[in-house]
Amino acid sequence: MQRRMILYGAGGHGKVVYDCLLSQGISLAGIFDDNPEIKLFDGIEVISPYQAEKFTKESLIISVGNNKVRYQLSEEVHHSFGKIVHKTVYLAKDARVGKGSMILAKVVIQSGVEVGEHVIINTGAIIEHDSHIDGFVHIGPGAVICGNVRIGQGSFIGANATILPGVSIGEWAIIGAGSVVLRDVSDGAKLIGNPARTI
């Protein structure tokens, strides 16, 4: 029997997650979005606002790219959360992925990696061995997370950024696109450049 899931978020990131579902042979049972102006999503009626009594047998993915919004919605949703891994992902057999997380096309996740809940690991990112990604993190396309890195809750790692081995990124930090992070980053910090510096 074909699996079915529901999405919360009909924007650009929702389109990417939808493609990820299709890659795994999962059909879309329904979709919610808080924007009442969005009426259709690939021919499916968009339900606005969220309604807990709809699609109660299916698990849900919050398909929203903004980490803070995803965190807030996770507190309000009454559905169970699924997780999705694109068919082109390399996922080591001992890697762990938390509920609500989205691992998109051509990502590599190596041995010993732990991915928390409601994380986005975007297209082509690489997560090397024994790294720990806390909940609500967003790792941008092409980013490279070297071995034994820890990334705190809610942090954003920009496209093509590189985090060197053993570095710890605090909670709700922002690492700009293309940055190279050589040393630990404190909570809430914003860094850009090569080497990355606080702004």
N, CA and C atoms as an extended XYZ file, in Angstrom:
597
Properties=species:S:1:pos:R:3:atomname:S:1:resname:S:1:resid:I:1 pbc="F F F"
N         0.837       -1.199        0.000 N   MET     1
C         0.000        0.000        0.000 CA  MET     1
C         0.871        1.247        0.000 C   MET     1
N         0.530        2.228       -0.833 N   GLN     2
C         1.315        3.446       -0.926 CA  GLN     2
C         1.199        4.261        0.344 C   GLN     2
N         2.329        4.754        0.821 N   ARG     3
C         2.338        5.613        1.996 CA  ARG     3
C         1.838        7.005        1.646 C   ARG     3
N         1.279        7.679        2.648 N   ARG     4
C         0.794        9.045        2.471 CA  ARG     4
C         1.276        9.891        3.641 C   ARG     4
N         1.570       11.155        3.351 N   MET     5
C         1.959       12.107        4.387 CA  MET     5
C         1.273       13.431        4.104 C   MET     5
N         1.360       14.340        5.071 N   ILE     6
C         0.839       15.689        4.903 CA  ILE     6
C         1.956       16.691        5.155 C   ILE     6
N         1.821       17.854        4.536 N   LEU     7
C         2.789       18.933        4.704 CA  LEU     7
C         2.120       20.132        5.353 C   LEU     7
N         2.916       20.875        6.092 N   TYR     8
C         2.494       22.168        6.629 CA  TYR     8
C         3.467       23.188        6.056 C   TYR     8
N         3.033       23.881        5.015 N   GLY     9
C         3.876       24.844        4.328 CA  GLY     9
C         3.851       24.624        2.835 C   GLY     9
N         3.218       25.563        2.111 N   ALA    10
C         3.028       25.417        0.671 CA  ALA    10
C         3.881       26.395       -0.128 C   ALA    10
N         4.964       26.880        0.473 N   GLY    11
C         5.859       27.805       -0.216 CA  GLY    11
C         6.953       27.071       -0.978 C   GLY    11
N         8.058       27.783       -1.242 N   GLY    12
C         9.150       27.219       -2.010 CA  GLY    12
C         9.762       25.993       -1.383 C   GLY    12
N         9.972       26.020       -0.064 N   HIS    13
C        10.553       24.851        0.595 CA  HIS    13
C         9.581       23.677        0.553 C   HIS    13
N         8.291       23.973        0.617 N   GLY    14
C         7.294       22.916        0.505 CA  GLY    14
C         7.388       22.172       -0.810 C   GLY    14
N         7.696       22.888       -1.888 N   LYS    15
C         7.848       22.248       -3.195 CA  LYS    15
C         9.008       21.253       -3.185 C   LYS    15
N        10.117       21.649       -2.529 N   VAL    16
C        11.285       20.769       -2.465 CA  VAL    16
C        10.985       19.526       -1.633 C   VAL    16
N        10.308       19.715       -0.509 N   VAL    17
C         9.960       18.577        0.340 CA  VAL    17
C         8.969       17.660       -0.374 C   VAL    17
N         8.048       18.241       -1.106 N   TYR    18
C         7.099       17.441       -1.878 CA  TYR    18
C         7.819       16.551       -2.878 C   TYR    18
N         8.802       17.104       -3.576 N   ASP    19
C         9.597       16.299       -4.507 CA  ASP    19
C        10.307       15.171       -3.772 C   ASP    19
N        10.759       15.469       -2.567 N   CYS    20
C        11.417       14.450       -1.743 CA  CYS    20
C        10.454       13.312       -1.411 C   CYS    20
N         9.217       13.658       -1.090 N   LEU    21
C         8.201       12.633       -0.835 CA  LEU    21
C         7.989       11.762       -2.067 C   LEU    21
N         7.841       12.411       -3.201 N   LEU    22
C         7.595       11.668       -4.435 CA  LEU    22
C         8.750       10.727       -4.760 C   LEU    22
N         9.985       11.145       -4.432 N   SER    23
C        11.145       10.298       -4.706 CA  SER    23
C        11.093        8.990       -3.933 C   SER    23
N        10.356        8.983       -2.832 N   GLN    24
C        10.224        7.791       -1.999 CA  GLN    24
C         8.898        7.074       -2.234 C   GLN    24
N         8.164        7.492       -3.246 N   GLY    25
C         6.884        6.854       -3.528 CA  GLY    25
C         5.808        7.180       -2.514 C   GLY    25
N         5.945        8.337       -1.855 N   ILE    26
C         4.970        8.756       -0.842 CA  ILE    26
C         4.046        9.792       -1.461 C   ILE    26
N         2.753        9.590       -1.355 N   SER    27
C         1.801       10.544       -1.924 CA  SER    27
C         1.420       11.587       -0.880 C   SER    27
N         0.950       12.729       -1.378 N   LEU    28
C         0.562       13.837       -0.512 CA  LEU    28
C        -0.931       13.730       -0.198 C   LEU    28
N        -1.241       13.471        1.065 N   ALA    29
C        -2.636       13.342        1.485 CA  ALA    29
C        -3.314       14.698        1.607 C   ALA    29
N        -2.537       15.719        1.992 N   GLY    30
C        -3.094       17.049        2.166 CA  GLY    30
C        -2.005       18.025        2.547 C   GLY    30
N        -2.342       19.315        2.492 N   ILE    31
C        -1.347       20.344        2.815 CA  ILE    31
C        -2.020       21.524        3.507 C   ILE    31
N        -1.348       22.014        4.535 N   PHE    32
C        -1.801       23.198        5.271 CA  PHE    32
C        -0.867       24.365        4.975 C   PHE    32
N        -1.413       25.582        5.058 N   ASP    33
C        -0.576       26.787        5.024 CA  ASP    33
C        -1.362       27.909        5.685 C   ASP    33
N        -0.660       28.777        6.413 N   ASP    34
C        -1.327       29.864        7.116 CA  ASP    34
C        -1.679       31.043        6.214 C   ASP    34
N        -1.183       31.025        4.980 N   ASN    35
C        -1.482       32.105        4.036 CA  ASN    35
C        -2.759       31.752        3.259 C   ASN    35
N        -3.855       32.443        3.535 N   PRO    36
C        -5.131       32.089        2.877 CA  PRO    36
C        -5.139       32.385        1.384 C   PRO    36
N        -4.145       33.124        0.883 N   GLU    37
C        -4.098       33.433       -0.541 CA  GLU    37
C        -3.565       32.272       -1.378 C   GLU    37
N        -2.914       31.315       -0.723 N   ILE    38
C        -2.436       30.137       -1.450 CA  ILE    38
C        -3.573       29.124       -1.493 C   ILE    38
N        -4.112       28.889       -2.673 N   LYS    39
C        -5.298       28.043       -2.809 CA  LYS    39
C        -4.970       26.617       -3.239 C   LYS    39
N        -3.979       26.464       -4.126 N   LEU    40
C        -3.658       25.154       -4.681 CA  LEU    40
C        -2.166       24.881       -4.595 C   LEU    40
N        -1.835       23.605       -4.461 N   PHE    41
C        -0.449       23.132       -4.432 CA  PHE    41
C        -0.413       21.868       -5.268 C   PHE    41
N         0.156       21.962       -6.467 N   ASP    42
C         0.181       20.846       -7.417 CA  ASP    42
C        -1.220       20.238       -7.598 C   ASP    42
N        -2.193       21.105       -7.710 N   GLY    43
C        -3.563       20.674       -7.933 CA  GLY    43
C        -4.318       20.231       -6.694 C   GLY    43
N        -3.662       20.286       -5.539 N   ILE    44
C        -4.291       19.882       -4.279 CA  ILE    44
C        -4.737       21.129       -3.526 C   ILE    44
N        -5.950       21.109       -3.003 N   GLU    45
C        -6.457       22.248       -2.254 CA  GLU    45
C        -5.636       22.468       -0.981 C   GLU    45
N        -5.199       23.700       -0.766 N   VAL    46
C        -4.449       24.061        0.431 CA  VAL    46
C        -5.428       24.457        1.522 C   VAL    46
N        -5.279       23.857        2.694 N   ILE    47
C        -6.173       24.133        3.827 CA  ILE    47
C        -5.537       25.210        4.702 C   ILE    47
N        -6.295       26.285        4.948 N   SER    48
C        -5.813       27.393        5.760 CA  SER    48
C        -6.926       27.851        6.691 C   SER    48
N        -6.638       27.970        7.992 N   PRO    49
C        -5.387       27.634        8.668 CA  PRO    49
C        -5.298       26.133        8.968 C   PRO    49
N        -4.275       25.776        9.744 N   TYR    50
C        -4.080       24.388       10.172 CA  TYR    50
C        -5.309       23.872       10.918 C   TYR    50
N        -5.675       22.615       10.646 N   GLN    51
C        -6.823       21.990       11.309 CA  GLN    51
C        -6.407       20.609       11.815 C   GLN    51
N        -6.355       20.474       13.118 N   ALA    52
C        -5.852       19.245       13.732 CA  ALA    52
C        -6.733       18.037       13.431 C   ALA    52
N        -8.000       18.272       13.119 N   GLU    53
C        -8.919       17.154       12.904 CA  GLU    53
C        -8.829       16.572       11.491 C   GLU    53
N        -8.055       17.179       10.627 N   LYS    54
C        -7.903       16.694        9.250 CA  LYS    54
C        -6.741       15.696        9.163 C   LYS    54
N        -6.909       14.661        8.369 N   PHE    55
C        -5.842       13.707        8.050 CA  PHE    55
C        -5.190       13.129        9.318 C   PHE    55
N        -5.995       12.691       10.241 N   THR    56
C        -5.471       12.280       11.548 CA  THR    56
C        -4.641       10.999       11.498 C   THR    56
N        -4.756       10.223       10.430 N   LYS    57
C        -4.001        8.974       10.351 CA  LYS    57
C        -2.627        9.145        9.707 C   LYS    57
N        -2.373       10.311        9.096 N   GLU    58
C        -1.110       10.535        8.402 CA  GLU    58
C        -0.142       11.347        9.264 C   GLU    58
N         1.136       11.104        9.080 N   SER    59
C         2.151       11.908        9.758 CA  SER    59
C         2.434       13.166        8.947 C   SER    59
N         3.025       14.148        9.603 N   LEU    60
C         3.162       15.491        9.045 CA  LEU    60
C         4.623       15.930        9.043 C   LEU    60
N         4.988       16.698        8.021 N   ILE    61
C         6.279       17.380        7.942 CA  ILE    61
C         6.007       18.881        7.890 C   ILE    61
N         6.699       19.653        8.720 N   ILE    62
C         6.600       21.117        8.646 CA  ILE    62
C         7.577       21.582        7.571 C   ILE    62
N         7.052       21.844        6.392 N   SER    63
C         7.878       22.166        5.225 CA  SER    63
C         8.074       23.677        5.104 C   SER    63
N         8.694       24.243        6.136 N   VAL    64
C         8.958       25.678        6.231 CA  VAL    64
C        10.455       25.854        6.486 C   VAL    64
N        11.102       26.695        5.684 N   GLY    65
C        12.545       26.848        5.799 CA  GLY    65
C        13.009       27.646        6.996 C   GLY    65
N        12.194       28.570        7.491 N   ASN    66
C        12.581       29.429        8.604 CA  ASN    66
C        12.605       28.634        9.915 C   ASN    66
N        13.759       28.602       10.571 N   ASN    67
C        13.923       27.777       11.772 CA  ASN    67
C        13.007       28.192       12.912 C   ASN    67
N        12.860       29.492       13.133 N   LYS    68
C        12.023       29.959       14.241 CA  LYS    68
C        10.548       29.654       13.996 C   LYS    68
N        10.115       29.817       12.749 N   VAL    69
C         8.726       29.489       12.418 CA  VAL    69
C         8.489       27.993       12.577 C   VAL    69
N         9.445       27.191       12.109 N   ARG    70
C         9.315       25.737       12.246 CA  ARG    70
C         9.237       25.340       13.721 C   ARG    70
N        10.038       25.976       14.555 N   TYR    71
C        10.006       25.709       15.997 CA  TYR    71
C         8.633       26.059       16.581 C   TYR    71
N         8.125       27.239       16.238 N   GLN    72
C         6.823       27.669       16.757 CA  GLN    72
C         5.708       26.722       16.315 C   GLN    72
N         5.710       26.366       15.031 N   LEU    73
C         4.661       25.484       14.528 CA  LEU    73
C         4.720       24.105       15.175 C   LEU    73
N         5.920       23.630       15.475 N   SER    74
C         6.046       22.311       16.105 CA  SER    74
C         5.366       22.261       17.468 C   SER    74
N         5.267       23.407       18.120 N   GLU    75
C         4.592       23.484       19.414 CA  GLU    75
C         3.071       23.494       19.272 C   GLU    75
N         2.593       23.866       18.081 N   GLU    76
C         1.159       24.033       17.875 CA  GLU    76
C         0.495       22.853       17.165 C   GLU    76
N         1.303       22.062       16.460 N   VAL    77
C         0.760       20.963       15.651 CA  VAL    77
C         0.368       19.789       16.541 C   VAL    77
N        -0.782       19.167       16.231 N   HIS    78
C        -1.267       18.021       17.008 CA  HIS    78
C        -1.153       16.702       16.249 C   HIS    78
N        -0.622       16.744       15.044 N   HIS    79
C        -0.358       15.519       14.302 CA  HIS    79
C         0.950       14.886       14.775 C   HIS    79
N         1.110       13.605       14.484 N   SER    80
C         2.414       12.980       14.669 CA  SER    80
C         3.332       13.454       13.545 C   SER    80
N         4.628       13.474       13.821 N   PHE    81
C         5.591       13.947       12.839 CA  PHE    81
C         6.291       12.775       12.163 C   PHE    81
N         6.409       12.892       10.849 N   GLY    82
C         7.197       11.930       10.092 CA  GLY    82
C         8.592       12.477        9.863 C   GLY    82
N         9.345       11.818        9.004 N   LYS    83
C        10.625       12.326        8.527 CA  LYS    83
C        10.782       11.828        7.105 C   LYS    83
N        11.620       12.523        6.336 N   ILE    84
C        11.754       12.168        4.932 CA  ILE    84
C        13.208       12.260        4.504 C   ILE    84
N        13.642       11.245        3.771 N   VAL    85
C        15.007       11.162        3.255 CA  VAL    85
C        14.904       10.912        1.752 C   VAL    85
N        15.432       11.818        0.939 N   HIS    86
C        15.373       11.670       -0.512 CA  HIS    86
C        16.080       10.394       -0.949 C   HIS    86
N        15.606        9.809       -2.028 N   LYS    87
C        16.139        8.521       -2.467 CA  LYS    87
C        17.611        8.590       -2.875 C   LYS    87
N        18.130        9.797       -3.172 N   THR    88
C        19.534        9.925       -3.585 CA  THR    88
C        20.489       10.158       -2.421 C   THR    88
N        20.000       10.186       -1.202 N   VAL    89
C        20.835       10.447       -0.017 CA  VAL    89
C        21.684        9.224        0.315 C   VAL    89
N        22.944        9.489        0.720 N   TYR    90
C        23.738        8.437        1.361 CA  TYR    90
C        23.605        8.630        2.862 C   TYR    90
N        22.996        7.663        3.527 N   LEU    91
C        22.784        7.708        4.974 CA  LEU    91
C        23.454        6.489        5.589 C   LEU    91
N        24.517        6.721        6.368 N   ALA    92
C        25.238        5.611        6.988 CA  ALA    92
C        24.294        4.797        7.861 C   ALA    92
N        24.565        3.500        7.959 N   LYS    93
C        23.639        2.603        8.654 CA  LYS    93
C        23.485        2.928       10.130 C   LYS    93
N        24.495        3.572       10.741 N   ASP    94
C        24.390        3.896       12.167 CA  ASP    94
C        24.059        5.366       12.411 C   ASP    94
N        23.783        6.132       11.365 N   ALA    95
C        23.356        7.522       11.535 CA  ALA    95
C        21.913        7.552       12.024 C   ALA    95
N        21.554        8.587       12.760 N   ARG    96
C        20.209        8.715       13.321 CA  ARG    96
C        19.592       10.035       12.880 C   ARG    96
N        18.322        9.984       12.482 N   VAL    97
C        17.595       11.167       12.023 CA  VAL    97
C        16.321       11.297       12.842 C   VAL    97
N        16.116       12.459       13.476 N   GLY    98
C        14.966       12.682       14.340 CA  GLY    98
C        13.686       12.965       13.574 C   GLY    98
N        12.574       12.872       14.278 N   LYS    99
C        11.261       13.087       13.673 CA  LYS    99
C        11.137       14.523       13.150 C   LYS    99
N        10.392       14.644       12.075 N   GLY   100
C        10.159       15.949       11.467 CA  GLY   100
C        11.278       16.443       10.580 C   GLY   100
N        12.380       15.707       10.496 N   SER   101
C        13.533       16.185        9.740 CA  SER   101
C        13.416       15.857        8.261 C   SER   101
N        14.097       16.677        7.454 N   MET   102
C        14.047       16.589        5.996 CA  MET   102
C        15.469       16.514        5.466 C   MET   102
N        15.819       15.401        4.854 N   ILE   103
C        17.141       15.217        4.276 CA  ILE   103
C        16.948       15.213        2.765 C   ILE   103
N        17.440       16.240        2.093 N   LEU   104
C        17.095       16.475        0.695 CA  LEU   104
C        18.106       15.847       -0.262 C   LEU   104
N        17.922       16.065       -1.536 N   ALA   105
C        18.624       15.314       -2.576 CA  ALA   105
C        20.144       15.406       -2.463 C   ALA   105
N        20.802       14.257       -2.674 N   LYS   106
C        22.254       14.128       -2.797 CA  LYS   106
C        23.025       14.547       -1.547 C   LYS   106
N        22.389       14.504       -0.397 N   VAL   107
C        23.082       14.732        0.878 CA  VAL   107
C        23.880       13.481        1.231 C   VAL   107
N        25.013       13.695        1.909 N   VAL   108
C        25.815       12.598        2.442 CA  VAL   108
C        25.868       12.739        3.958 C   VAL   108
N        25.445       11.684        4.671 N   ILE   109
C        25.494       11.659        6.136 CA  ILE   109
C        26.301       10.436        6.547 C   ILE   109
N        27.453       10.684        7.154 N   GLN   110
C        28.395        9.615        7.446 CA  GLN   110
C        28.157        8.962        8.808 C   GLN   110
N        28.992        8.002        9.114 N   SER   111
C        28.838        7.170       10.309 CA  SER   111
C        28.854        7.987       11.602 C   SER   111
N        27.973        7.604       12.505 N   GLY   112
C        27.950        8.202       13.830 CA  GLY   112
C        27.266        9.547       13.930 C   GLY   112
N        26.682       10.021       12.847 N   VAL   113
C        26.013       11.328       12.850 CA  VAL   113
C        24.648       11.215       13.523 C   VAL   113
N        24.324       12.216       14.332 N   GLU   114
C        23.005       12.319       14.949 CA  GLU   114
C        22.349       13.614       14.487 C   GLU   114
N        21.189       13.486       13.862 N   VAL   115
C        20.414       14.632       13.387 CA  VAL   115
C        19.173       14.735       14.258 C   VAL   115
N        18.963       15.902       14.859 N   GLY   116
C        17.842       16.095       15.766 CA  GLY   116
C        16.506       16.218       15.056 C   GLY   116
N        15.527       16.750       15.762 N   GLU   117
C        14.167       16.855       15.245 CA  GLU   117
C        13.968       18.139       14.442 C   GLU   117
N        13.173       18.022       13.365 N   HIS   118
C        12.773       19.171       12.540 CA  HIS   118
C        13.975       19.891       11.938 C   HIS   118
N        14.976       19.130       11.556 N   VAL   119
C        16.180       19.674       10.914 CA  VAL   119
C        15.998       19.636        9.400 C   VAL   119
N        16.551       20.629        8.710 N   ILE   120
C        16.639       20.616        7.254 CA  ILE   120
C        18.108       20.459        6.889 C   ILE   120
N        18.429       19.411        6.142 N   ILE   121
C        19.746       19.292        5.542 CA  ILE   121
C        19.522       19.387        4.039 C   ILE   121
N        19.946       20.504        3.496 N   ASN   122
C        19.555       20.868        2.142 CA  ASN   122
C        20.456       20.233        1.090 C   ASN   122
N        20.080       20.423       -0.160 N   THR   123
C        20.638       19.728       -1.310 CA  THR   123
C        22.172       19.690       -1.318 C   THR   123
N        22.719       18.486       -1.417 N   GLY   124
C        24.147       18.312       -1.621 CA  GLY   124
C        25.031       18.588       -0.424 C   GLY   124
N        24.466       18.795        0.752 N   ALA   125
C        25.292       19.025        1.946 CA  ALA   125
C        25.980       17.726        2.370 C   ALA   125
N        27.105       17.874        3.067 N   ILE   126
C        27.871       16.726        3.563 CA  ILE   126
C        28.031       16.867        5.071 C   ILE   126
N        27.640       15.830        5.788 N   ILE   127
C        27.796       15.795        7.245 CA  ILE   127
C        28.750       14.645        7.554 C   ILE   127
N        29.927       14.970        8.035 N   GLU   128
C        30.934       13.940        8.269 CA  GLU   128
C        30.764       13.276        9.642 C   GLU   128
N        31.562       12.254        9.863 N   HIS   129
C        31.409       11.307       10.970 CA  HIS   129
C        31.281       11.971       12.344 C   HIS   129
N        30.436       11.381       13.172 N   ASP   130
C        30.305       11.702       14.598 CA  ASP   130
C        29.886       13.139       14.876 C   ASP   130
N        29.290       13.792       13.914 N   SER   131
C        28.766       15.139       14.151 CA  SER   131
C        27.369       15.051       14.758 C   SER   131
N        27.003       16.090       15.482 N   HIS   132
C        25.696       16.139       16.147 CA  HIS   132
C        24.998       17.426       15.731 C   HIS   132
N        23.817       17.277       15.143 N   ILE   133
C        23.020       18.408       14.668 CA  ILE   133
C        21.772       18.478       15.541 C   ILE   133
N        21.666       19.528       16.362 N   ASP   134
C        20.513       19.665       17.245 CA  ASP   134
C        19.251       20.035       16.453 C   ASP   134
N        18.125       20.072       17.145 N   GLY   135
C        16.842       20.324       16.519 CA  GLY   135
C        16.729       21.699       15.882 C   GLY   135
N        15.910       21.781       14.829 N   PHE   136
C        15.519       23.023       14.158 CA  PHE   136
C        16.680       23.728       13.464 C   PHE   136
N        17.754       23.006       13.208 N   VAL   137
C        18.872       23.542       12.425 CA  VAL   137
C        18.504       23.494       10.946 C   VAL   137
N        19.062       24.427       10.174 N   HIS   138
C        18.949       24.400        8.708 CA  HIS   138
C        20.360       24.470        8.150 C   HIS   138
N        20.762       23.427        7.437 N   ILE   139
C        22.068       23.389        6.791 CA  ILE   139
C        21.849       23.602        5.304 C   ILE   139
N        22.432       24.673        4.769 N   GLY   140
C        22.170       25.103        3.406 CA  GLY   140
C        22.786       24.204        2.353 C   GLY   140
N        22.374       24.386        1.093 N   PRO   141
C        22.886       23.565       -0.001 CA  PRO   141
C        24.405       23.617       -0.107 C   PRO   141
N        25.011       22.464       -0.290 N   GLY   142
C        26.446       22.384       -0.512 CA  GLY   142
C        27.320       22.624        0.690 C   GLY   142
N        26.752       22.812        1.862 N   ALA   143
C        27.564       23.027        3.063 CA  ALA   143
C        28.323       21.752        3.424 C   ALA   143
N        29.504       21.928        4.021 N   VAL   144
C        30.321       20.800        4.454 CA  VAL   144
C        30.536       20.907        5.958 C   VAL   144
N        30.022       19.918        6.669 N   ILE   145
C        30.178       19.842        8.124 CA  ILE   145
C        31.188       18.733        8.378 C   ILE   145
N        32.396       19.102        8.798 N   CYS   146
C        33.453       18.113        8.981 CA  CYS   146
C        33.208       17.272       10.233 C   CYS   146
N        34.091       16.329       10.500 N   GLY   147
C        33.891       15.374       11.578 CA  GLY   147
C        33.874       15.989       12.966 C   GLY   147
N        33.081       15.379       13.849 N   ASN   148
C        33.009       15.756       15.266 CA  ASN   148
C        32.569       17.200       15.486 C   ASN   148
N        31.731       17.713       14.613 N   VAL   149
C        31.167       19.053       14.765 CA  VAL   149
C        29.855       18.948       15.533 C   VAL   149
N        29.582       19.959       16.341 N   ARG   150
C        28.280       20.048       17.016 CA  ARG   150
C        27.624       21.368       16.624 C   ARG   150
N        26.365       21.298       16.196 N   ILE   151
C        25.621       22.490       15.813 CA  ILE   151
C        24.399       22.599       16.708 C   ILE   151
N        24.306       23.716       17.433 N   GLY   152
C        23.259       23.910       18.422 CA  GLY   152
C        21.905       24.218       17.822 C   GLY   152
N        20.894       24.072       18.647 N   GLN   153
C        19.503       24.226       18.221 CA  GLN   153
C        19.265       25.524       17.466 C   GLN   153
N        18.524       25.406       16.357 N   GLY   154
C        18.040       26.570       15.634 CA  GLY   154
C        19.056       27.300       14.788 C   GLY   154
N        20.280       26.826       14.724 N   SER   155
C        21.296       27.545       13.957 CA  SER   155
C        21.094       27.358       12.459 C   SER   155
N        21.604       28.332       11.705 N   PHE   156
C        21.499       28.319       10.251 CA  PHE   156
C        22.900       28.324        9.666 C   PHE   156
N        23.187       27.343        8.824 N   ILE   157
C        24.475       27.235        8.152 CA  ILE   157
C        24.234       27.525        6.675 C   ILE   157
N        24.805       28.609        6.157 N   GLY   158
C        24.527       29.058        4.803 CA  GLY   158
C        25.081       28.137        3.726 C   GLY   158
N        24.622       28.350        2.522 N   ALA   159
C        25.035       27.540        1.377 CA  ALA   159
C        26.551       27.576        1.208 C   ALA   159
N        27.130       26.398        0.971 N   ASN   160
C        28.562       26.240        0.705 CA  ASN   160
C        29.464       26.673        1.852 C   ASN   160
N        28.918       26.822        3.043 N   ALA   161
C        29.767       27.077        4.216 CA  ALA   161
C        30.502       25.794        4.596 C   ALA   161
N        31.640       25.963        5.257 N   THR   162
C        32.420       24.821        5.739 CA  THR   162
C        32.687       24.998        7.223 C   THR   162
N        32.386       23.975        8.002 N   ILE   163
C        32.668       23.972        9.434 CA  ILE   163
C        33.787       22.958        9.657 C   ILE   163
N        34.920       23.413       10.165 N   LEU   164
C        36.077       22.535       10.311 CA  LEU   164
C        35.900       21.525       11.441 C   LEU   164
N        36.712       20.460       11.449 N   PRO   165
C        36.541       19.367       12.426 CA  PRO   165
C        36.593       19.859       13.867 C   PRO   165
N        35.698       19.296       14.679 N   GLY   166
C        35.703       19.538       16.111 CA  GLY   166
C        35.109       20.849       16.562 C   GLY   166
N        34.636       21.679       15.652 N   VAL   167
C        34.074       22.988       16.002 CA  VAL   167
C        32.673       22.815       16.577 C   VAL   167
N        32.337       23.654       17.557 N   SER   168
C        30.984       23.691       18.118 CA  SER   168
C        30.324       25.013       17.748 C   SER   168
N        29.127       24.925       17.205 N   ILE   169
C        28.315       26.097       16.869 CA  ILE   169
C        27.224       26.201       17.922 C   ILE   169
N        27.070       27.369       18.524 N   GLY   170
C        26.060       27.546       19.561 CA  GLY   170
C        24.645       27.532       19.015 C   GLY   170
N        23.692       27.807       19.893 N   GLU   171
C        22.282       27.814       19.508 CA  GLU   171
C        21.924       29.102       18.782 C   GLU   171
N        21.051       28.973       17.777 N   TRP   172
C        20.475       30.087       17.028 CA  TRP   172
C        21.545       31.014       16.453 C   TRP   172
N        22.658       30.443       16.061 N   ALA   173
C        23.712       31.187       15.374 CA  ALA   173
C        23.439       31.196       13.871 C   ALA   173
N        24.080       32.123       13.167 N   ILE   174
C        23.964       32.217       11.715 CA  ILE   174
C        25.358       32.241       11.112 C   ILE   174
N        25.605       31.316       10.201 N   ILE   175
C        26.865       31.253        9.479 CA  ILE   175
C        26.569       31.595        8.020 C   ILE   175
N        27.174       32.664        7.525 N   GLY   176
C        26.882       33.146        6.188 CA  GLY   176
C        27.334       32.194        5.093 C   GLY   176
N        26.740       32.342        3.920 N   ALA   177
C        27.061       31.498        2.779 CA  ALA   177
C        28.541       31.599        2.439 C   ALA   177
N        29.171       30.466        2.174 N   GLY   178
C        30.563       30.423        1.781 CA  GLY   178
C        31.564       30.626        2.893 C   GLY   178
N        31.107       30.798        4.108 N   SER   179
C        32.018       31.034        5.234 CA  SER   179
C        32.790       29.775        5.602 C   SER   179
N        33.972       29.968        6.155 N   VAL   180
C        34.790       28.861        6.655 CA  VAL   180
C        35.002       29.097        8.144 C   VAL   180
N        34.436       28.219        8.963 N   VAL   181
C        34.450       28.399       10.415 CA  VAL   181
C        35.580       27.567       11.006 C   VAL   181
N        36.536       28.259       11.642 N   LEU   182
C        37.732       27.615       12.166 CA  LEU   182
C        37.671       27.331       13.651 C   LEU   182
N        36.810       28.047       14.358 N   ARG   183
C        36.770       27.902       15.820 CA  ARG   183
C        35.333       27.956       16.327 C   ARG   183
N        35.142       27.654       17.611 N   ASP   184
C        33.807       27.581       18.199 CA  ASP   184
C        33.058       28.910       18.057 C   ASP   184
N        31.735       28.799       17.969 N   VAL   185
C        30.852       29.947       17.767 CA  VAL   185
C        29.858       30.003       18.917 C   VAL   185
N        29.681       31.175       19.499 N   SER   186
C        28.797       31.324       20.654 CA  SER   186
C        27.331       31.388       20.232 C   SER   186
N        26.438       31.201       21.208 N   ASP   187
C        24.998       31.282       20.945 CA  ASP   187
C        24.642       32.622       20.314 C   ASP   187
N        23.801       32.586       19.288 N   GLY   188
C        23.272       33.802       18.688 CA  GLY   188
C        24.236       34.596       17.831 C   GLY   188
N        25.454       34.117       17.647 N   ALA   189
C        26.443       34.863       16.873 CA  ALA   189
C        26.122       34.819       15.383 C   ALA   189
N        26.615       35.829       14.660 N   LYS   190
C        26.484       35.878       13.212 CA  LYS   190
C        27.882       36.026       12.629 C   LYS   190
N        28.254       35.089       11.739 N   LEU   191
C        29.591       35.095       11.179 CA  LEU   191
C        29.538       35.030        9.661 C   LEU   191
N        30.508       35.713        9.026 N   ILE   192
C        30.681       35.608        7.583 CA  ILE   192
C        32.164       35.614        7.268 C   ILE   192
N        32.515       35.111        6.093 N   GLY   193
C        33.858       35.247        5.577 CA  GLY   193
C        34.718       34.017        5.684 C   GLY   193
N        35.930       34.128        5.128 N   ASN   194
C        36.935       33.051        5.142 CA  ASN   194
C        38.278       33.664        5.521 C   ASN   194
N        38.719       33.463        6.783 N   PRO   195
C        38.005       32.735        7.833 CA  PRO   195
C        36.816       33.526        8.374 C   PRO   195
N        35.826       32.814        8.915 N   ALA   196
C        34.602       33.467        9.389 CA  ALA   196
C        34.884       34.371       10.585 C   ALA   196
N        34.285       35.572       10.529 N   ARG   197
C        34.419       36.528       11.623 CA  ARG   197
C        33.043       37.009       12.034 C   ARG   197
N        32.912       37.361       13.318 N   THR   198
C        31.632       37.847       13.849 CA  THR   198
C        31.297       39.201       13.271 C   THR   198
N        30.005       39.375       12.935 N   ILE   199
C        29.530       40.689       12.481 CA  ILE   199
C        28.502       41.221       13.461 C   ILE   199
